[in-house]
Amino acid sequence: MFNTQETGLRDGDIPQDLHLHLTHRGLTAEQTITRKQAVSLMFIVVITLMFAFFDLLHLASLIVGVCMVGYVLMMCLQLILSAVSANQRRSLVTYTREELEGIPDDELPIISVLIPLFKEKPEVIRNLIQSISHQQYPVEKQDYLLVIEEDDPALELSESDPNSLWHVLRFELPPSVRFCLIPHTTPKTKPKACTQALHHVRGEIIGVWDAEDRPEPWQLMKVAAAYRKLPEDVWCIQARLEFHNPYTCWLTRFFTAEYTMWFQLGLPGLGTLNLPVPLGGTSNFFRLRDLVHLGAWDGWNVTEDAHLGILIARSGKRVLMFDSVTWEEANSQTQNWIKQRSRWIKGKIQTYLVNMRSPIQLYRDLGFRGFMTFQAMYGLMPLSLLYNPVFWVIFPLDLWHHSEIYERIFPVPVLYLGTLSLFIGNAAFFAYVLAGTMLRGTYKNTPWMFLSPLYWALMSIAAWKGFIQLISGRSHMWEKTAHGLVEEVTFVTHEETTKQPALH
């Protein structure tokens, strides 16, 4: 099993060279692909070209068949996770009111929350400060670190300017909130900044929030209560993420439905089945000692949270969802959304390449079920987004001009699988996002779900953008997601919809 104890660290110790912990294990994305992987890939390419030279159509049929099997496997995984998570109370860490209110203040741990910033607007930080002020947790046990690069362009304005970020950092932060300047180093990524900020934390429990987050007031108390009763093999708990602007445009309507299903059915199911759980990047909470034993975040991976979830699984430890919610802003601009989604997909490919450097060891660490789940989520899912457009082109071309070549590429078994994937797969995705609107209570979004193929196509565009960046030497480039694009804040529950003004 992947050994997390070989550093000899005592609880709370944080070595200055923490980033080397992953480097020594070859589990960092600093090098996108190793020489061994490059040689293996070249061998596969040569064999494929030789096969294509002698029998191109049979090769095409084989590739199509493998793709169709991949579709079916992903559909099966989603159905299993949804079925397992149907009873959500069994899938979440929950608490009674007595548990939350019965812990003496002197027994509560200090919780440090890292909040990385980059090119943030002062209004976003002011909203964050107001959200922090609502936390039902002893003020002296709250420790918030605003983590910011010293060369952040947002710091260029003078601190005397009330509209500058410097003014907020110098004069408007409450006692529980500090700012931490990170020296200028590469790569310019959120995980690198968070790993460096660990040297400045006060707490024994570490959390991560994004600048635009609005966590529920009882979240920190729930974290403390959870870690009091959870076994030692639970190394991370994460809250559910919801979007507070589900009606802004067609994009936020789909994004909201997708996230609702993922955080209410997908992730709880993975945790219940003890399968690898990709973290959501925010509202994750760890014991400091566990995070240090893992080597913290990989500064070179642009989807560092997903990679950290795999490291936890490889260590034989668990990630669970706990019954809390954090509100975020859904991307309402197409270009902004593509930037974010392409980074996620690029990071998943990075995570796949890093962990597949030793597939036999990965299999030993994760076991059969975990290994296959990893292949589906980090291998098949990004791959399917890349080859989807190919099949979208082939299918109408065949309808327009059917030929014998098409019959040879799609023999009967492959044709049946393809038809199953095309119609049932798209119907399943439609049902998936439709169920998301039902779970969230955003019923007036239901008619929009008929446009799900358009959303799926946009995901493929983002996938190709991320893939091109990966192979063109820009694998570590972090494209900033703009926040504060929406003024109105809408909180939606299962029973009712209420409008609340945006925080200013």
C-alpha positions in Angstrom: 0.0 0.0 0.0 1.1 3.6 -0.7 2.9 4.5 2.5 2.2 7.9 4.1 4.2 7.5 7.2 7.7 7.1 5.9 8.5 10.8 6.5 8.8 10.3 10.2 6.8 13.5 10.9 5.4 14.2 14.3 1.9 15.6 14.5 2.0 19.3 13.5 5.4 19.3 12.0 5.6 21.0 8.6 8.9 20.7 6.8 10.0 23.5 4.6 10.5 21.2 1.6 7.0 19.8 1.9 6.6 19.9 -1.9 9.4 17.4 -2.2 7.3 14.8 -0.4 5.3 14.2 -3.7 8.4 14.7 -5.9 10.3 11.8 -4.3 7.4 9.5 -5.0 7.0 10.5 -8.6 3.5 11.8 -7.8 3.8 15.3 -9.0 2.7 16.7 -12.4 5.8 18.9 -12.7 6.7 16.5 -15.6 3.6 15.9 -17.6 4.8 12.6 -19.0 7.8 10.5 -18.1 10.3 9.1 -20.5 9.0 5.6 -19.8 5.4 6.7 -20.6 6.6 8.5 -23.7 8.3 5.3 -24.9 5.3 3.2 -24.2 3.1 5.7 -26.0 5.4 5.7 -29.1 5.3 1.9 -29.1 1.5 1.9 -29.1 1.4 4.5 -31.9 3.8 2.4 -34.0 1.8 -0.8 -33.5 -1.4 1.1 -34.3 0.0 2.6 -37.5 1.2 -0.9 -38.6 -2.2 -2.3 -38.0 -3.8 0.6 -39.9 -1.5 0.0 -42.9 -2.6 -3.6 -43.2 -6.3 -3.4 -42.2 -7.5 0.1 -41.5 -11.2 -0.7 -41.3 -10.9 -3.5 -38.8 -8.7 -1.2 -36.7 -11.4 1.5 -36.8 -14.0 -1.0 -35.8 -11.9 -2.1 -32.9 -11.4 1.5 -31.7 -15.1 2.3 -32.1 -16.0 -0.9 -30.1 -13.6 0.1 -27.3 -15.2 3.6 -27.2 -18.7 2.1 -27.0 -17.7 -0.1 -24.1 -16.3 2.9 -22.4 -19.6 4.7 -22.7 -21.5 1.8 -21.3 -19.1 1.5 -18.3 -19.5 5.1 -17.4 -23.3 4.9 -17.6 -23.2 1.8 -15.3 -21.0 3.6 -12.8 -23.3 6.6 -12.7 -26.3 4.4 -12.1 -24.6 2.5 -9.3 -23.6 5.7 -7.5 -27.1 7.2 -7.9 -28.7 4.0 -6.5 -26.3 3.9 -3.5 -26.8 7.5 -2.7 -30.6 7.4 -2.9 -30.6 7.2 0.9 -28.6 10.3 1.5 -28.7 10.1 5.3 -26.7 6.9 5.1 -24.2 8.6 2.7 -23.5 11.7 4.7 -21.9 12.5 8.0 -24.8 13.9 10.0 -25.3 15.4 13.5 -28.0 16.1 16.0 -28.5 19.6 17.4 -27.3 18.3 20.8 -24.0 17.2 19.2 -23.5 20.7 17.7 -24.4 22.7 20.8 -23.0 20.3 23.5 -19.3 20.7 22.8 -17.6 22.9 25.4 -15.7 25.8 23.8 -12.5 24.8 25.4 -12.7 21.4 23.7 -13.2 22.8 20.2 -10.1 22.8 17.9 -8.7 25.8 16.2 -9.7 25.6 12.5 -7.5 27.3 9.9 -9.2 28.0 6.6 -7.0 28.8 3.6 -8.6 31.2 1.1 -6.4 31.6 -2.0 -6.8 34.9 -3.9 -5.7 36.0 -7.3 -6.9 39.1 -9.1 -9.9 39.3 -6.8 -12.1 42.4 -6.6 -12.4 44.1 -3.2 -16.2 43.5 -3.3 -15.6 39.8 -3.4 -13.4 40.0 -0.2 -16.0 42.2 1.6 -18.7 39.6 0.8 -16.4 36.9 2.1 -15.7 38.8 5.4 -19.5 39.2 5.9 -20.0 35.4 5.4 -17.2 34.7 7.9 -18.9 36.9 10.5 -21.9 34.6 10.5 -19.9 31.5 11.5 -21.4 30.0 14.7 -18.0 29.1 16.1 -15.9 30.7 18.9 -14.1 33.6 17.4 -10.8 32.8 19.1 -10.9 29.3 17.5 -11.3 30.7 14.0 -8.2 31.3 11.8 -8.6 32.5 8.2 -5.6 33.1 5.9 -6.1 35.1 2.7 -3.4 33.6 0.6 -2.1 36.0 -2.1 0.9 36.2 -4.4 3.1 39.2 -3.7 3.1 40.1 -7.4 -0.7 39.9 -7.8 -1.8 42.6 -10.1 -4.7 43.3 -7.8 -2.2 44.8 -5.3 -1.0 47.5 -7.6 -3.4 50.1 -6.4 -2.5 52.1 -3.3 -3.8 51.1 0.2 -5.1 54.6 0.6 -7.6 53.9 -2.2 -10.8 52.5 -0.6 -11.5 50.7 -3.9 -8.2 48.7 -3.8 -7.6 45.3 -2.5 -4.7 46.7 -0.4 -7.2 48.9 1.5 -9.3 45.9 2.4 -6.3 43.8 3.5 -4.8 46.6 5.6 -7.9 48.2 7.2 -11.0 46.0 6.9 -10.0 42.6 8.1 -11.5 41.4 11.4 -9.1 39.9 14.0 -9.7 36.3 12.9 -8.7 37.0 9.3 -5.1 37.5 8.3 -3.5 37.8 4.9 -0.4 35.9 3.9 1.8 37.1 1.0 3.4 34.2 -0.9 6.8 34.9 -2.6 6.8 35.1 -6.4 7.6 31.6 -7.6 6.4 29.3 -10.3 4.0 27.7 -11.0 1.3 30.3 -10.4 -1.3 27.9 -9.1 -3.7 27.7 -6.2 -2.2 24.4 -4.8 1.3 25.9 -4.7 0.0 28.9 -2.7 -2.0 26.7 -0.3 0.9 24.4 0.3 3.2 27.4 1.2 0.5 28.9 3.4 0.5 25.8 5.6 3.6 27.2 7.3 1.5 30.0 8.7 -1.6 28.2 10.0 -2.6 28.1 13.7 -5.1 25.3 13.6 -5.0 21.5 13.8 -7.8 21.2 11.3 -7.2 22.8 7.9 -10.0 23.9 5.5 -10.1 25.5 2.0 -12.6 28.0 0.8 -12.7 30.0 -2.4 -12.9 33.8 -2.3 -16.5 33.8 -3.6 -17.8 31.1 -1.2 -20.6 31.6 1.3 -20.5 28.7 3.7 -23.5 28.1 5.9 -23.1 29.6 9.4 -22.8 26.2 11.2 -20.1 24.7 8.9 -17.1 25.0 11.2 -19.0 23.6 14.1 -20.1 20.7 12.0 -16.5 20.1 11.0 -15.4 20.0 14.7 -18.3 17.7 15.6 -17.6 15.4 12.7 -13.9 14.9 13.6 -14.8 14.2 17.2 -16.8 11.1 16.2 -15.2 9.9 12.9 -12.6 7.1 12.9 -9.0 7.9 12.2 -9.1 6.5 8.7 -11.3 9.4 7.5 -8.7 11.9 6.3 -11.0 14.4 4.6 -14.6 15.6 4.8 -16.2 17.9 2.3 -19.4 19.9 2.2 -21.9 20.0 -0.6 -21.5 22.9 -3.1 -24.5 24.7 -4.4 -24.8 27.6 -6.7 -26.7 30.7 -5.6 -27.5 31.9 -9.2 -29.3 29.0 -10.9 -31.5 31.2 -13.1 -28.9 33.7 -14.5 -28.7 32.1 -18.0 -28.9 28.7 -19.7 -25.3 27.9 -18.7 -25.9 28.4 -14.9 -29.1 26.3 -15.2 -27.2 23.3 -16.5 -24.2 23.9 -14.2 -26.5 24.0 -11.2 -28.3 20.7 -12.2 -25.0 19.0 -12.9 -23.4 20.0 -9.6 -26.6 19.1 -7.6 -26.4 15.5 -9.0 -22.6 15.2 -8.5 -22.6 16.5 -4.9 -25.9 14.8 -3.8 -25.6 11.5 -5.5 -22.2 11.0 -7.1 -19.7 11.9 -4.4 -21.8 10.4 -1.4 -22.0 7.2 -3.4 -18.2 7.0 -3.9 -17.6 7.6 -0.2 -20.2 5.0 0.9 -18.6 2.4 -1.4 -15.1 3.3 -0.2 -14.0 4.3 -3.7 -11.7 7.1 -4.7 -13.4 10.5 -4.1 -12.3 13.5 -6.2 -12.4 16.5 -3.9 -14.3 19.6 -4.9 -11.5 22.1 -4.4 -13.4 24.1 -1.7 -15.0 23.3 1.7 -12.6 20.4 2.2 -11.3 19.9 5.7 -8.4 17.8 6.9 -6.4 17.2 10.0 -3.2 19.0 9.6 -1.1 15.9 10.4 -2.9 13.9 7.7 -2.4 16.6 5.1 1.3 16.9 5.9 1.7 13.1 5.7 0.2 13.2 2.2 2.6 15.9 1.1 -0.3 18.4 0.8 -1.3 19.7 -2.7 0.7 19.2 -5.9 1.6 22.7 -7.0 1.9 21.6 -10.6 -1.5 19.9 -10.9 -4.2 22.3 -12.1 -6.9 20.1 -10.6 -5.0 19.5 -7.3 -8.1 18.6 -5.4 -8.9 15.6 -7.5 -5.3 14.4 -7.3 -5.4 14.8 -3.5 -8.5 12.6 -3.4 -6.6 9.8 -5.2 -3.6 10.1 -2.8 -6.0 9.6 0.1 -7.5 6.6 -1.5 -4.0 5.2 -2.3 -3.1 5.6 1.3 -6.0 3.3 2.3 -7.9 6.3 3.9 -11.4 7.7 3.2 -13.2 10.8 2.2 -16.7 11.4 3.3 -19.3 14.1 2.6 -20.7 15.9 5.6 -24.2 17.5 5.9 -23.3 21.1 5.2 -23.6 23.4 2.2 -21.4 26.1 0.7 -22.9 28.5 -1.8 -20.9 29.6 -4.8 -21.4 31.6 -8.0 -22.0 29.6 -11.1 -20.2 30.8 -14.2 -22.6 32.8 -16.3 -20.2 33.7 -19.1 -19.4 31.0 -21.7 -15.7 31.9 -22.1 -15.2 32.0 -18.4 -16.9 28.6 -18.1 -14.7 27.1 -20.8 -11.6 28.4 -19.0 -12.7 26.7 -15.8 -13.9 23.4 -17.3 -10.8 23.1 -19.6 -8.6 23.4 -16.5 -10.5 20.8 -14.7 -10.3 18.3 -17.5 -6.6 19.1 -18.1 -6.0 18.4 -14.4 -7.8 15.1 -14.6 -5.6 14.0 -17.5 -2.5 15.2 -15.4 -3.8 13.1 -12.5 -4.3 10.1 -14.7 -0.8 10.3 -16.2 0.9 10.8 -12.8 -0.9 7.9 -11.1 -0.5 5.6 -14.1 3.3 5.8 -14.0 3.1 2.6 -12.0 -0.2 1.0 -12.9 0.6 -2.2 -11.0 1.3 -0.3 -7.8 -1.8 1.8 -8.4 -3.9 -1.5 -8.7 -2.4 -2.8 -5.5 -3.2 0.5 -3.7 -6.8 0.9 -4.9 -7.9 -2.7 -5.4 -10.0 -3.8 -8.4 -13.0 -1.6 -7.7 -11.0 1.5 -7.0 -8.7 0.9 -9.9 -11.7 0.6 -12.3 -13.4 3.6 -10.9 -10.2 5.6 -11.4 -10.0 4.4 -15.0 -13.6 5.6 -15.6 -13.4 9.0 -13.9 -9.9 10.0 -14.9 -9.4 8.1 -18.1 -12.6 7.3 -19.9 -14.5 10.5 -18.9 -11.9 13.0 -20.4 -11.3 10.7 -23.4 -15.0 10.4 -24.1 -15.3 14.2 -24.2 -12.5 14.3 -26.8 -13.9 11.6 -29.1 -17.6 12.6 -28.8 -17.4 15.1 -31.7 -16.0 12.4 -34.0 -19.2 10.3 -33.5 -21.4 13.3 -33.8 -20.0 13.9 -37.3 -20.0 10.2 -38.4 -23.6 9.6 -37.5 -25.3 12.3 -39.6 -22.9 11.6 -42.5 -24.0 8.0 -42.5 -27.7 9.1 -42.5 -26.9 11.4 -45.4 -24.9 8.9 -47.4 -24.9 5.3 -46.2 -22.0 3.2 -47.4 -20.5 -0.3 -47.1 -17.5 1.2 -45.3 -19.8 2.3 -42.5 -21.1 -1.3 -42.1 -17.5 -2.6 -41.8 -16.6 0.0 -39.2 -19.8 -0.7 -37.3 -20.5 -4.5 -37.3 -23.7 -5.6 -35.6 -22.4 -5.9 -32.0 -20.6 -2.5 -32.2 -23.6 -1.0 -33.9 -25.9 -2.1 -31.1 -23.5 -0.7 -28.5 -23.3 2.5 -30.5 -27.0 2.8 -30.7 -27.3 2.1 -27.0 -24.8 4.7 -26.2 -26.2 7.3 -28.6 -29.9 7.1 -27.5 -29.8 5.7 -24.0 -26.7 7.6 -23.1 -28.1 10.9 -24.2 -31.4 10.0 -22.5 -29.5 9.1 -19.4 -27.7 12.5 -19.4 -31.0 14.3 -19.9 -32.5 12.3 -17.0 -29.4 13.1 -15.0 -29.6 16.9 -15.3 -33.4 16.7 -15.0 -33.1 14.9 -11.7 -30.7 17.6 -10.6 -33.4 20.3 -11.1 -35.8 18.1 -9.1 -33.4 17.6 -6.2 -32.5 21.2 -6.1 -36.0 22.5 -6.5 -35.2 24.6 -9.5 -38.4 23.4 -11.3 -38.6 26.2 -13.8 -35.2 25.1 -15.2 -36.8 21.8 -16.3 -37.7 22.9 -19.9 -34.1 24.1 -20.5 -32.8 20.5 -19.9 -33.9 19.6 -23.4 -30.9 21.6 -24.6 -28.5 19.1 -22.8 -26.7 18.2 -26.1 -25.6 21.8 -26.4 -24.1 21.7 -22.9 -22.4 18.4 -23.7 -20.9 19.9 -26.8 -19.6 22.8 -24.8 -17.9 20.3 -22.5 -16.1 18.7 -25.5 -14.9 22.2 -26.6 -13.5 22.7 -23.1 -11.9 19.2 -23.2 -10.1 19.9 -26.5 -8.9 23.2 -25.2 -7.4 21.6 -22.1 -5.9 18.8 -24.1 -4.2 21.1 -26.6 -2.8 23.1 -23.7 -1.5 19.9 -22.2 0.4 18.7 -25.3 1.6 22.2 -26.3 3.7 22.8 -23.1 1.0 24.8 -21.2 0.0 22.0 -18.8 0.7 24.1 -15.7 -1.0 27.3 -16.9 -3.8 28.3 -14.5 -6.5 30.3 -16.2 -8.2 32.5 -13.7 -12.0 32.1 -13.2 -13.6 35.5 -12.8 -15.9 36.0 -9.8 -18.4 38.6 -8.9 -20.2 38.5 -12.2 -23.7 38.2 -10.7 -25.4 40.7 -8.4 -28.6 38.9 -7.5 -28.4 35.9 -5.1 -31.1 33.3 -5.1 -31.1 30.5 -2.5 -33.3 27.6 -3.5 -34.5 24.8 -1.3 -36.7 21.8 -1.9 -39.7 23.5 -0.6 -39.5 27.2 -1.5 -37.5 29.8 -3.4 -36.5 33.1 -1.7 -34.6 36.0 -3.0 -31.9 37.7 -0.9 -29.8 40.7 -1.9 -26.2 40.3 -2.7 -23.8 41.1 0.1 -21.9 44.3 -0.3 
